[in-house]
């Protein structure tokens, strides 16, 4: 693995370096400077050491100072690398940075110098030992970063040392940097095989936590893995489920956005688009990303990008009108003071490294006297860029640039300069540089110092290698200015962030305001807190909405739209009998069997229980007809009893007539048992009472019909028919027919009696409380027996209808039986097809109709004669034909 990593690193530097190596075969050695005892076994021999010799001159550091132990530093002081087209006919020019100076990175590099000066003046940390530094400019370019990595690994001494003891002069023992993840990855692949510790202050790519690939990498800034999760939780916290995403096309952007998208997916957040770009991409690519943002429907845009990339994108977005967008930024750009000039992004929010205070730093940064500026090419260029003037002639300055600027007149005052370099109000990443230097210093301290009598004794002559510093760096744990510094097994610190918001001040400028906090070490659900009001897009105090589809209210369910993410859906009302009682429910849930949904489909309520009651109009009407019919029967009986000695009463078999009226009264009254709440006793009573009373009624009518037939047969010569059908036989006939029905009902009640039942199937939205038949065979046997007697009676009445004399009432019986049979034949389909309580109403109607048919057809004509035509109530009139 180490051999592969080494040669990969060498390949990255191809064209930039010349290998000046000593290969030892069979004891033959060409001298090389030894680095940390690194040896590589080879076929037939061994490579004892590798030394890289730079083509041309080695790069000079931007800032340097000699010391007992040297700490290297790499920062992106310039924005870009000078690009040269190679013609492959001459030696390539040395790599060099170009463009303007990044004031923020200048502050980082100068903060490293400040931290080392502070340590050198400390009596507690490395007393008696002087740390030196070599700080280089990588111009945020991978080729330059790799070039510097080899230069730092190799040391400044280009002379080959063949002795067993190597001087540490010029040897870098640890590295602080780089600011970007991609350059840091390239550098770490060079440093790793040599066990040179690298502590980055701003490289946040989660991939760098992989100790298999980057064994010597550490950082004082949390991994993007935590920031990505924090961003996803924040987006979910504000209810945004439909967002856009842009990111740098680099290791930082690609890995950070991949982690964010994974966390967002777990939180149920959908991404409308995810676009990548880089500052060196063609303008058409940047324009495409800007157009996607303009055309999108997502209000919220999450940008995981470096500040240099976001500056290019924002400048493109300024060229055309942009709809209101709520920007969510990663730490790399959302805390960059230079980005605050893009006022259309006011209200942007994101996570930042905690704000800190470094005593004495501002005074150090402001301490730039003319002689110090003139002695440093980098400080000279910085001064000229910030004040837009030139400090005399310099061999480091391009002539074209020099001619465009006027001569500095000495009135320039850095104290009044408004620049990220001088801004110490938001020391966030700067503190990460400060902590990185102190972490390396503590590792060196633990390697060369011994504690005796509570005082540290350090030997400046102790020779230590980078491997020893790497081992101690893994174990450091200290507090500096109140900030804890330690590394976990992956070389990462504890993840804590401030939630920051871009807010416009009264003067109109945009300020970075801390509004909350995030601590990944807290229990789940407690990591995120907001302690101050936020300003949203357009200066609103209301959280903007960014959803593909508005939330589905209770009573509806989500149905995904075909071909779209899960956040895009239609809200479909729940069907009857089902509810959803929460917002954005994915399913509707059926109500319990005895419950039903309300009109809004948001809750279940008990189904109304329906039965034919005495309180409703239909029940009252039927009860009134029932009681009225019974009263009519009683009145008729009273009339017959009052005129029981009259010829018309005596001629119509008064005994059977009174029994018939009694049974009719019972028939009318039995219909009342069908009204009201069904109970176990009422269900058994209603059907059996109905069956028995109707058989008693039909038996009486049948007896009267048979009496008519026998009476006229008895008038024939030699007939003694009445002898066999006298009063006793008539009574026995009625009792016998009725007993059969009683027997059928008894068997029915014994085997499977009717019982009250909650009918949940006829109507979904209500319960029908009814009497179940128990045994359908028993019910139809009762009805069938009644029908059989009615048909038999009808046939006999038809046979007797043309018998002579007025005495004959067979015609009235025939007509009454005709009505009776018609009613009950019609009843069968109506009974079967009528739903709910109307089934009971149909049965009551049939009972009342057939009962009224009998009493009106048989008794009404006689009562009319008795009451209104008494002159016809004589024996003489009864003997005349066609009386009735």
C-alpha positions in Angstrom: 0.0 0.0 0.0 2.8 2.5 0.9 4.7 1.7 -2.3 1.5 2.3 -4.4 0.8 5.6 -2.5 4.3 6.7 -3.1 4.3 6.1 -6.8 0.9 7.6 -7.2 2.2 10.7 -5.5 5.3 10.7 -7.8 3.0 10.4 -10.8 1.0 13.4 -9.7 4.2 15.4 -9.8 5.2 14.2 -13.2 6.6 17.0 -15.3 7.2 19.1 -12.1 9.9 17.0 -10.5 13.1 15.1 -11.4 13.8 12.1 -9.3 17.4 12.2 -8.1 17.3 8.9 -6.3 19.9 6.5 -5.0 19.2 2.9 -5.7 21.2 0.4 -3.7 21.7 -2.9 -5.6 24.0 -5.5 -4.0 25.5 -3.1 -1.7 26.2 -0.4 -4.2 24.9 2.9 -3.0 24.4 6.4 -4.4 23.9 8.7 -1.5 20.4 10.2 -0.5 19.3 12.2 2.3 17.4 9.8 4.7 13.8 10.8 5.7 12.4 9.1 8.8 14.1 5.9 8.1 11.9 5.2 5.1 13.0 2.2 3.0 11.2 0.4 0.2 12.1 -3.2 -0.7 12.7 -3.9 -4.4 13.4 -6.8 -6.7 17.0 -7.8 -6.4 17.9 -4.9 -4.1 16.3 -2.1 -2.1 15.5 1.6 -2.5 17.0 3.0 0.7 15.7 6.5 0.3 14.0 8.7 -2.2 14.9 12.3 -2.7 13.1 14.6 -5.1 15.0 17.4 -6.8 12.9 20.2 -8.1 13.4 21.3 -11.7 14.8 24.7 -11.5 14.6 26.7 -8.3 12.7 25.6 -5.3 9.7 27.8 -4.4 10.5 30.4 -1.8 8.2 30.5 1.2 5.8 33.5 1.6 6.9 33.7 5.3 9.7 31.8 7.0 11.8 31.8 10.2 14.4 29.3 11.3 14.1 27.4 14.6 14.9 24.3 16.5 11.9 22.6 14.9 10.2 23.7 11.7 6.5 23.7 11.1 5.4 23.9 7.5 2.3 25.9 6.4 0.4 25.8 3.1 -2.4 28.4 2.4 -4.2 29.5 -0.8 -2.9 33.1 -0.6 -3.5 33.7 -4.3 -6.7 32.8 -6.1 -5.3 31.0 -9.1 -2.3 29.3 -10.7 -0.7 30.8 -13.8 -1.6 28.7 -16.8 0.9 28.0 -19.4 0.4 26.1 -22.7 3.3 23.7 -23.1 4.8 23.4 -26.6 6.8 20.3 -25.6 10.0 21.8 -27.2 11.4 23.6 -24.2 11.6 23.1 -20.5 8.3 24.1 -18.8 8.3 27.3 -16.8 8.2 26.9 -13.0 4.8 27.0 -11.4 3.7 30.4 -10.1 0.6 31.9 -8.6 -1.3 34.8 -10.2 -4.3 36.9 -9.7 -5.3 38.9 -6.7 -4.5 38.0 -3.1 -7.1 36.3 -0.9 -7.2 38.6 2.2 -8.9 35.9 4.2 -6.1 33.4 3.5 -3.6 36.1 4.2 -5.1 36.4 7.7 -4.8 32.6 8.1 -1.1 32.6 7.2 -0.3 35.5 9.5 -2.3 33.9 12.3 0.0 30.9 12.1 3.0 33.2 12.5 1.3 34.8 15.4 0.6 31.5 17.1 4.3 30.4 16.7 5.5 33.7 18.1 3.2 33.3 21.0 4.5 29.7 21.7 8.1 30.9 21.4 7.4 33.4 24.1 5.6 30.9 26.4 7.2 29.5 29.5 4.8 26.6 29.8 4.8 25.2 26.3 8.2 24.2 24.8 10.2 26.4 27.2 13.7 27.1 25.9 12.8 25.8 22.4 12.3 28.0 19.4 9.8 26.9 16.7 10.4 28.0 13.1 8.1 28.0 10.2 8.0 27.8 6.4 4.7 29.1 4.9 3.9 28.6 1.3 1.3 29.8 -1.2 -0.5 26.9 -3.0 -2.8 29.3 -5.0 -5.6 26.7 -4.4 -4.2 24.5 -7.2 -3.5 20.8 -7.0 -0.2 20.9 -9.1 1.2 23.6 -6.8 0.0 21.8 -3.7 1.7 18.6 -4.8 4.9 20.5 -5.7 5.0 22.1 -2.2 4.3 18.7 -0.6 7.4 17.2 -2.1 9.4 20.3 -1.3 8.3 20.2 2.3 8.9 16.4 2.5 12.3 16.7 1.1 13.6 19.7 3.1 15.5 22.7 1.8 18.9 21.0 1.8 19.5 19.8 -1.7 23.0 18.5 -0.9 23.2 14.7 -0.6 24.2 13.6 2.9 25.7 10.1 3.1 26.5 10.1 6.8 24.5 8.2 9.4 23.5 11.4 11.2 21.3 13.9 9.4 21.0 17.5 10.4 17.4 18.7 11.1 18.1 22.0 9.6 15.4 22.7 7.0 13.5 19.6 7.9 9.8 20.2 8.4 8.4 18.2 11.2 4.7 18.8 10.6 2.4 20.7 8.3 -0.5 23.1 8.8 -2.8 23.3 5.8 -4.2 23.2 3.2 -7.5 25.2 3.1 -9.2 23.2 0.4 -10.1 19.5 0.6 -8.8 18.6 -2.9 -5.3 20.1 -2.4 -5.2 18.5 1.1 -6.0 15.1 -0.4 -3.2 15.4 -2.9 -0.7 16.6 -0.2 -1.8 13.9 2.3 -1.0 11.2 -0.3 2.6 12.5 -0.4 3.0 13.0 3.4 1.3 9.7 4.4 4.0 7.3 3.3 6.6 9.4 5.1 4.5 9.7 8.3 4.6 13.5 8.2 1.6 14.8 10.2 -0.6 17.2 8.3 -3.2 19.3 10.3 -5.7 21.1 8.2 -7.7 24.1 9.4 -10.3 24.1 6.6 -10.3 20.8 4.7 -13.7 19.3 5.6 -14.2 16.5 3.1 -15.5 13.4 5.0 -13.2 11.2 2.8 -10.2 12.5 4.8 -11.4 10.6 7.8 -10.3 7.4 6.1 -7.1 6.4 8.0 -6.4 3.7 5.4 -5.8 6.3 2.7 -4.7 9.3 4.8 -2.9 7.9 7.9 -1.1 11.1 8.8 -4.0 13.6 8.3 -5.6 15.5 11.1 -7.9 18.6 11.2 -9.2 21.1 13.7 -12.4 21.7 11.8 -15.2 19.1 11.9 -15.8 16.7 9.0 -18.4 17.6 6.4 -20.2 14.4 7.5 -21.4 16.3 10.5 -22.1 19.5 8.6 -24.1 17.6 6.0 -26.3 15.9 8.7 -26.7 19.3 10.4 -27.8 20.9 7.2 -30.3 18.2 6.5 -31.7 18.4 10.0 -32.0 22.2 9.6 -33.8 21.9 6.3 -36.2 19.4 7.9 -36.7 21.6 10.9 -38.0 24.5 8.8 -40.4 22.2 6.9 -38.6 22.4 3.5 -39.1 19.2 1.5 -38.4 20.5 -2.0 -35.0 22.0 -2.5 -32.4 22.7 -5.1 -28.7 21.9 -4.7 -25.5 23.2 -6.2 -22.0 22.2 -5.2 -18.4 22.6 -6.2 -17.1 20.0 -8.7 -14.3 19.1 -6.3 -13.6 16.6 -3.5 -15.0 19.1 -1.0 -18.2 19.8 -3.0 -18.8 16.3 -4.4 -18.3 14.4 -1.1 -20.1 17.0 1.0 -23.1 17.1 -1.3 -23.2 13.3 -1.4 -23.3 13.2 2.4 -26.0 15.9 2.4 -28.1 14.1 -0.2 -27.9 10.9 1.8 -28.9 12.6 5.0 -31.7 14.5 3.2 -33.1 11.3 1.8 -33.3 9.9 5.3 -35.2 13.0 6.4 -37.7 12.7 3.6 -36.4 15.7 1.7 -36.6 15.8 -2.1 -34.1 17.5 -4.4 -35.4 19.1 -7.6 -31.9 19.4 -9.1 -28.3 18.9 -8.1 -25.8 20.9 -10.2 -22.0 20.9 -10.0 -19.6 23.6 -11.2 -16.1 24.9 -10.7 -14.4 28.2 -11.0 -12.3 27.1 -13.9 -15.3 25.6 -15.9 -16.3 27.4 -19.1 -18.7 30.3 -18.8 -21.4 28.3 -20.5 -21.4 25.8 -17.7 -21.8 28.5 -15.0 -24.6 30.1 -17.1 -26.4 26.7 -17.3 -26.3 26.3 -13.5 -27.6 29.9 -13.1 -30.4 29.2 -15.5 -31.4 26.0 -13.6 -31.7 28.0 -10.4 -33.8 30.7 -12.1 -36.2 28.2 -13.7 -36.6 26.0 -10.7 -39.7 25.8 -8.5 -37.8 25.2 -5.3 -37.5 28.2 -3.1 -34.6 26.9 -1.1 -31.1 26.3 -2.6 -28.5 24.4 -0.7 -25.0 25.3 -1.8 -22.1 23.1 -0.8 -19.2 25.0 -2.4 -16.0 26.8 -1.9 -16.2 30.6 -1.6 -14.3 31.1 -4.8 -16.8 29.0 -6.8 -19.8 30.7 -5.2 -18.4 34.1 -6.0 -18.3 33.2 -9.7 -21.9 31.8 -9.6 -23.2 34.8 -7.7 -21.7 37.2 -10.2 -23.4 35.3 -13.0 -26.7 35.4 -11.2 -26.5 39.2 -10.9 -26.6 39.5 -14.6 -30.2 38.6 -15.0 -33.3 38.9 -12.6 -33.4 36.1 -10.1 -36.6 35.0 -8.4 -36.5 35.1 -4.5 -34.4 32.3 -3.2 -33.5 31.2 0.3 -29.9 30.2 0.3 -28.5 27.6 2.6 -24.7 27.6 2.7 -21.9 25.4 3.8 -19.3 26.8 6.1 -16.8 27.4 3.3 -18.6 30.4 1.8 -21.4 31.4 4.2 -18.9 32.8 6.7 -16.6 34.4 4.1 -16.8 38.2 4.8 -16.0 38.9 1.1 -19.3 37.1 0.1 -21.4 39.5 2.1 -21.3 42.0 -0.7 -23.9 39.9 -2.6 -26.9 41.6 -1.0 -29.4 39.5 -3.0 -28.4 36.6 -0.7 -29.3 38.5 2.4 -31.2 36.0 4.7 -28.8 33.2 3.8 -28.3 30.7 6.6 -25.8 28.1 7.3 -23.4 26.5 9.8 -20.2 28.1 10.8 -17.3 27.2 13.1 -17.9 28.7 16.5 -16.9 32.3 16.8 -13.8 32.8 19.0 -11.5 35.4 20.5 -7.7 35.3 20.1 -6.1 37.9 22.4 -3.5 40.0 20.7 -4.1 38.8 17.2 -5.6 42.1 15.9 -2.6 44.0 17.1 -0.3 41.6 15.5 -2.2 41.8 12.1 -2.1 45.5 12.2 1.6 45.6 12.9 2.8 46.1 9.3 5.4 48.8 9.3 6.8 49.8 5.9 10.1 48.0 6.4 8.3 44.7 7.1 6.0 45.1 4.1 8.9 46.0 1.8 10.9 42.9 3.0 8.2 40.5 1.9 7.1 40.1 -1.7 3.7 38.7 -0.5 3.1 41.5 1.9 4.2 44.0 -0.7 1.6 42.6 -3.2 -1.0 42.5 -0.5 -0.4 46.2 0.4 -0.5 47.3 -3.2 -3.8 45.3 -3.9 -5.5 46.7 -0.8 -4.5 50.3 -1.3 -4.4 50.3 -5.1 -0.9 51.8 -5.3 2.7 50.6 -5.8 5.6 50.6 -3.4 8.5 51.4 -5.8 9.8 48.9 -8.2 9.8 45.2 -7.4 11.2 42.3 -9.3 8.2 40.3 -8.2 5.6 42.7 -9.7 4.4 42.4 -13.2 5.2 45.5 -15.2 1.7 45.8 -16.7 0.2 45.9 -13.3 2.8 48.3 -12.0 2.1 50.8 -14.7 -1.6 51.0 -13.9 -1.1 52.0 -10.3 0.1 55.3 -8.8 2.9 55.5 -6.3 2.0 54.9 -2.6 2.5 58.2 -0.8 2.8 57.0 2.8 -0.7 58.0 3.9 -2.0 54.5 3.7 -3.2 53.3 7.1 -4.0 49.7 7.6 -5.9 50.6 10.8 -8.7 52.1 8.6 -8.7 49.3 6.0 -12.0 47.4 5.7 -10.9 44.0 4.6 -11.3 40.3 5.6 -7.6 40.5 6.7 -8.3 43.2 9.3 -11.7 41.8 10.4 -11.3 40.0 13.7 -14.9 40.2 14.8 -15.7 36.8 13.4 -12.6 34.6 14.2 -13.8 31.2 13.1 -11.5 29.5 10.7 -8.7 31.7 12.0 -9.1 29.9 15.3 -8.8 26.6 13.5 -5.3 27.7 12.3 -4.4 28.8 15.8 -5.5 25.5 17.3 -3.7 23.5 14.6 -0.4 25.2 15.4 -0.9 24.6 19.2 -1.8 20.9 18.6 1.5 20.4 16.8 3.4 22.3 19.5 1.9 20.1 22.2 2.9 17.0 20.2 6.5 18.3 20.0 6.3 19.2 23.7 5.3 15.7 24.7 8.1 14.3 22.6 11.0 16.4 23.8 10.0 17.7 27.3 10.0 16.0 30.6 8.0 17.2 33.6 10.0 17.5 36.8 8.8 19.2 40.0 5.8 20.6 38.1 8.2 22.3 35.7 8.7 21.2 32.1 12.3 20.6 31.1 12.9 20.5 27.3 16.1 19.5 25.5 16.4 21.5 22.3 19.1 19.1 21.1 16.7 16.1 21.2 16.4 14.7 17.7 12.8 13.7 16.9 11.2 12.6 13.6 7.9 13.2 12.1 6.8 9.7 13.1 7.2 10.5 16.8 5.3 13.8 16.4 2.6 11.9 14.5 2.3 9.4 17.4 2.0 12.2 20.0 -0.4 14.2 17.9 -3.0 11.4 18.1 -2.9 11.7 21.9 -3.0 15.5 22.4 -5.8 16.9 24.5 -5.6 20.4 25.9 -7.5 23.7 26.2 -6.4 26.9 24.6 -8.3 30.2 25.3 -11.2 28.1 26.6 -11.4 25.9 23.5 -10.9 22.2 23.8 -8.5 20.5 21.3 -8.4 16.8 20.7 -8.7 14.3 17.9 -10.7 11.1 17.7 -9.4 7.9 16.0 -10.1 9.4 12.6 -8.2 12.6 13.3 -11.4 14.6 13.6 -12.4 17.0 16.4 -15.8 17.1 18.2 -18.3 18.7 15.8 -19.8 21.9 17.1 -21.2 24.7 14.9 -22.9 28.1 15.1 -26.0 28.7 13.0 -25.4 32.0 11.2 -27.8 34.2 9.3 -27.0 37.0 6.9 -29.0 40.0 8.2 -29.1 43.5 6.8 -28.2 46.2 9.3 -29.7 49.6 9.6 -27.0 51.0 7.4 -27.9 48.6 4.6 -24.8 46.4 4.9 -25.1 42.7 5.4 -23.8 41.2 8.6 -23.2 37.7 9.8 -25.3 37.1 12.9 -25.2 34.0 15.1 -28.7 32.8 15.7 -28.3 29.2 17.0 -26.0 26.3 17.8 -25.4 22.7 16.8 -23.5 20.1 18.9 -23.2 16.6 17.4 -22.2 15.2 20.8 -25.6 15.9 22.4 -28.4 13.3 22.4 -30.5 12.7 19.3 -33.1 15.5 19.0 -31.2 17.9 21.2 -28.3 18.8 18.9 -30.0 21.7 17.2 -31.1 24.9 19.0 -32.2 28.4 17.8 -31.9 31.3 20.3 -32.5 34.3 18.1 -35.0 35.5 15.4 -33.9 34.8 11.8 -34.4 37.1 8.8 -35.8 35.3 5.7 -35.7 36.0 2.0 -37.2 39.4 1.2 -36.6 40.6 4.8 -39.6 38.6 6.0 -39.9 37.2 9.5 -42.0 34.3 8.3 -40.3 31.0 7.3 -40.7 30.7 3.5 -42.4 27.6 2.1 -40.5 25.3 -0.2 -42.5 22.2 -1.0 -43.4 20.5 -4.2 -47.0 20.0 -3.0 -48.7 21.6 -0.1 -49.3 19.4 2.9 -52.3 17.1 2.6 -54.9 18.0 5.3 -56.5 15.4 7.6 -59.1 13.5 5.6 -56.9 13.0 2.6 -54.0 10.8 1.7 -50.9 11.3 -0.4 -50.8 9.7 -3.9 -47.4 10.0 -5.6 -47.3 11.7 -9.0 -46.0 9.4 -11.7 -42.4 10.0 -12.6 -41.8 12.5 -9.8 -40.0 12.4 -6.4 -41.9 11.3 -3.3 -42.4 14.9 -2.2 -44.6 15.5 -5.3 -48.0 14.0 -4.7 -51.8 14.6 -5.1 -54.1 14.8 -2.1 -56.9 12.3 -2.6 -59.9 12.4 -0.2 -60.4 9.3 1.9 -63.3 7.1 0.8 -66.4 6.8 3.0 -65.8 4.8 6.1 -62.1 5.7 6.2 -60.2 8.5 7.8 -56.8 10.1 8.1 -56.4 12.3 11.2 -52.9 13.6 10.6 -51.3 15.9 8.0 -49.6 14.3 5.0 -51.0 10.8 5.8 -49.9 8.2 3.3 -52.9 6.0 4.0 -56.5 6.2 5.0 -57.5 3.9 7.9 -60.9 2.2 8.1 -63.2 3.0 11.0 -64.2 0.2 13.4 -67.3 -1.8 12.3 -69.7 0.2 14.4 -68.2 3.6 13.5 -68.3 5.8 10.4 -66.3 8.7 9.1 -67.5 12.3 9.3 -67.9 14.5 6.3 -64.3 15.7 6.5 -63.0 12.1 6.8 -60.9 13.2 9.7 -62.5 11.3 12.6 -64.7 8.3 13.3 -68.0 8.6 15.1 -70.5 6.0 16.2 -72.9 5.0 13.5 -76.5 6.0 14.1 -78.7 3.1 15.1 -81.9 2.9 13.1 -85.1 1.0 13.8 -88.8 1.8 13.5 -89.5 3.7 16.6 -92.6 5.3 18.1 -90.9 8.7 17.9 -90.8 9.0 14.1 -93.7 9.9 11.8 -93.8 6.5 10.1 -94.0 4.7 13.4 -96.6 7.0 14.7 -98.8 6.6 11.6 -98.5 2.8 11.7 -99.2 2.7 15.4 -102.2 4.9 14.9 -103.7 2.6 12.2 -102.9 -0.4 14.4 -104.7 1.0 17.4 -107.5 2.4 15.2 -108.0 -1.1 13.6 -108.2 -2.7 17.0 -110.7 -0.1 18.1 -112.7 -0.7 15.0 -112.8 -4.4 15.7 -113.9 -3.7 19.3 -116.6 -1.3 18.1 -117.8 -3.8 15.6 -117.9 -6.5 18.3 -119.9 -4.1 20.5 -122.4 -3.4 17.7 -122.8 -7.1 17.1 -123.1 -7.8 20.8 -125.7 -5.0 21.1 -127.7 -6.5 18.3 -126.8 -10.1 18.9 -130.5 -11.1 18.8 -131.1 -9.4 15.4 -131.6 -11.7 12.4 -128.5 -10.5 10.6 -126.2 -11.3 13.5 -127.8 -14.6 14.3 -127.8 -15.6 10.6 -124.0 -15.0 10.3 -122.9 -17.4 13.0 -122.4 -15.0 15.8 -120.0 -17.2 17.7 -117.5 -17.4 14.9 -118.1 -13.7 14.2 -117.1 -12.7 17.7 -114.1 -15.0 17.6 -113.1 -13.5 14.2 -113.4 -10.0 15.6 -111.3 -10.9 18.6 -108.6 -12.4 16.4 -108.7 -9.3 14.1 -108.2 -7.1 17.2 -105.2 -9.2 18.1 -103.9 -8.9 14.5 -104.1 -5.2 14.6 -102.4 -5.0 18.0 -99.6 -7.5 17.2 -98.3 -5.0 14.6 -97.3 -2.8 17.6 -94.7 -5.4 18.6 -92.9 -4.6 15.4 -92.4 -1.0 16.5 -89.7 0.0 19.0 -86.3 -1.2 20.0 -85.9 -4.9 19.1 -85.2 -7.0 22.1 -84.9 -10.8 22.6 -88.5 -11.1 23.8 -90.0 -8.7 21.3 -88.4 -10.5 18.4 -89.8 -13.8 19.5 -93.2 -12.3 20.3 -93.7 -10.3 17.1 -93.4 -13.2 14.7 -95.2 -15.8 16.8 -98.0 -13.5 17.7 -98.5 -12.5 14.1 -98.5 -16.1 12.9 -100.9 -17.4 15.6 -103.4 -14.5 15.4 -103.6 -14.6 11.7 -104.1 -18.4 11.6 -106.9 -17.9 14.2 -108.4 -15.2 12.0 -108.2 -17.3 8.8 -109.5 -20.3 10.7 -112.6 -18.4 11.7 -113.2 -17.2 8.2 -112.7 -20.7 6.9 -115.1 -22.0 9.5 -117.7 -19.4 8.4 -117.2 -20.5 4.8 -117.6 -24.1 5.6 -120.8 -23.4 7.6 -122.3 -21.7 4.5 -121.5 -24.6 2.4 -122.8 -27.2 4.9 -125.9 -25.2 5.6 -127.0 -25.2 2.0 -126.1 -28.9 1.5 -128.2 -29.6 4.5 -131.3 -28.2 2.7 -131.0 -31.0 0.1 -133.3 -33.9 0.5 -131.8 -36.7 2.7 -128.7 -34.6 3.7 -127.5 -34.6 7.3 -124.4 -32.4 6.7 -125.0 -30.1 9.6 -125.0 -33.0 11.9 -121.3 -33.4 11.1 -120.5 -29.7 11.2 -122.3 -28.3 14.2 -121.0 -25.8 16.7 -118.6 -28.3 18.3 -117.1 -29.3 15.1 -116.7 -25.6 14.2 -114.8 -24.9 17.4 -112.6 -28.0 16.9 -111.8 -26.9 13.4 -110.7 -23.5 14.6 -108.7 -24.9 17.5 -107.1 -27.6 15.3 -105.9 -25.2 12.6 -104.6 -22.8 15.2 -102.9 -25.5 17.2 -100.9 -26.5 14.1 -99.6 -23.0 13.9 -98.8 -22.9 17.6 -96.9 -26.2 17.1 -94.9 -24.7 14.2 -94.0 -21.6 16.3 -93.0 -23.7 19.3 -90.6 -25.7 17.2 -89.2 -22.6 15.6 -88.6 -20.9 19.0 -87.1 -24.1 20.4 -84.7 -24.7 17.5 -83.6 -21.3 16.3 -85.7 -18.4 17.6 -85.6 -14.9 16.2 -83.1 -12.6 18.0 -82.1 -8.9 17.8 -79.3 -8.2 15.3 -77.2 -5.1 14.4 -77.3 -5.1 10.6 -74.0 -3.6 9.4 -74.2 -4.7 5.8 -77.3 -3.1 4.4 -76.1 0.5 5.0 -72.4 1.3 5.5 -73.0 4.6 7.3 -75.6 3.4 9.9 -76.6 0.3 11.9 -80.0 -1.2 11.3 -81.3 -2.8 14.6 -83.6 -5.5 13.5 -84.9 -8.9 14.4 -83.0 -11.7 12.7 -85.3 -14.7 11.8 -83.1 -17.2 13.4 -84.4 -20.0 11.2 -85.6 -18.8 7.9 -87.4 -22.1 7.5 -89.5 -21.5 10.6 -90.5 -18.0 9.3 -91.5 -19.2 5.9 -93.3 -22.2 7.4 -95.4 -19.8 9.5 -96.2 -17.6 6.4 -96.7 -20.7 4.2 -99.2 -22.2 6.6 -101.1 -18.9 6.7 -101.1 -18.7 2.9 -102.2 -22.3 2.6 -105.3 -21.7 4.9 -106.0 -18.4 3.0 -106.0 -20.2 -0.4 -108.1 -23.0 0.9 -110.6 -20.5 2.3 -110.6 -18.6 -0.9 -111.4 -21.7 -3.0 -114.3 -22.6 -0.7 -115.6 -19.1 -0.8 -115.5 -19.1 -4.6 -117.4 -22.4 -4.6 -120.1 -20.9 -2.3 -120.4 -17.5 -3.9 -123.4 -18.5 -6.1 -125.5 -20.2 -3.5 -129.1 -18.9 -3.3 -130.7 -16.5 -0.8 -129.6 -13.5 1.0 -128.2 -15.6 3.7 -125.1 -16.3 1.6 -122.0 -14.2 2.8 -119.6 -16.2 0.7 -119.3 -13.3 -1.8 -118.0 -11.1 1.0 -115.6 -13.8 2.2 -114.4 -14.3 -1.4 -113.6 -10.6 -1.9 -111.9 -10.4 1.5 -109.7 -13.4 0.8 -108.9 -12.0 -2.6 -107.6 -8.8 -0.9 -105.8 -10.9 1.7 -104.0 -13.0 -0.8 -103.2 -10.0 -3.0 -101.7 -8.2 0.0 -99.5 -11.1 1.1 -98.4 -12.1 -2.5 -97.3 -8.5 -2.9 -95.7 -8.6 0.5 -93.1 -11.2 -0.4 -91.1 -9.2 -3.0 -91.6 -6.0 -1.1 -90.3 -7.6 2.1 -87.2 -9.0 0.5 -86.3 -5.8 -1.3 -87.1 -3.2 1.4 -84.0 -2.0 3.3 -83.6 -1.4 7.0 -86.5 -0.3 9.0 -88.7 -0.3 5.9 -88.7 -4.1 5.9 -90.5 -3.9 9.3 -92.8 -1.2 7.9 -93.7 -3.4 4.9 -94.6 -6.3 7.2 -96.8 -4.0 9.4 -98.5 -2.6 6.3 -99.3 -6.1 5.1 -100.7 -7.0 8.5 -102.8 -3.9 8.7 -104.0 -4.0 5.1 -105.1 -7.7 5.3 -106.7 -7.1 8.6 -108.6 -4.0 7.4 -109.5 -5.9 4.3 -111.1 -8.7 6.3 -113.0 -6.5 8.8 -114.3 -4.1 6.1 -115.3 -6.7 3.6 -117.0 -9.1 6.0 -118.4 -6.8 8.7 -118.9 -3.4 7.2 -122.0 -4.2 5.1 -123.6 -5.9 8.1 -122.9 -3.0 10.4 -124.2 -0.6 7.8 -127.6 -2.4 7.7 -127.7 -2.7 11.5 -127.0 0.9 12.1 -128.3 2.7 9.0 -130.9 0.4 7.4 -132.6 -1.4 10.3 -135.6 -2.1 8.1 -133.5 -4.6 6.3 -132.5 -6.4 9.5 -135.5 -8.8 9.3 -135.9 -12.5 8.6 -138.1 -11.7 5.6 -135.5 -9.5 4.1 -132.8 -12.0 4.8 -134.7 -14.7 2.8 -134.8 -12.5 -0.3 -132.1 -13.0 -2.9 -129.3 -10.7 -3.6 -129.5 -9.0 -0.3 -125.8 -8.6 -0.2 
